[in-house]
């Protein structure tokens, strides 16, 4: 997935329905409000609540630095 992909404008977190941010180079989507990361597998975002991963506070800070605006 690329930062200019129009799909990013409509994707939402399955838990709080808020926007997700692309994290490069991980190819993941991140919800900074809930500290949850969702993988992108073969170009397909995995947005089931169970596929999200809770991240630690330290990892959260690192992901904030790598988020695509």
Beta strands, then each sheet from edge to edge (+ up, - down):
strand 1: 21-23
strand 2: 28-31
strand 3: 36-41
strand 4: 44-45
strand 5: 52-54
sheet 1: 1+ 2- 3+ 4-
sheet 2: 1+ 2- 3+ 5-
end
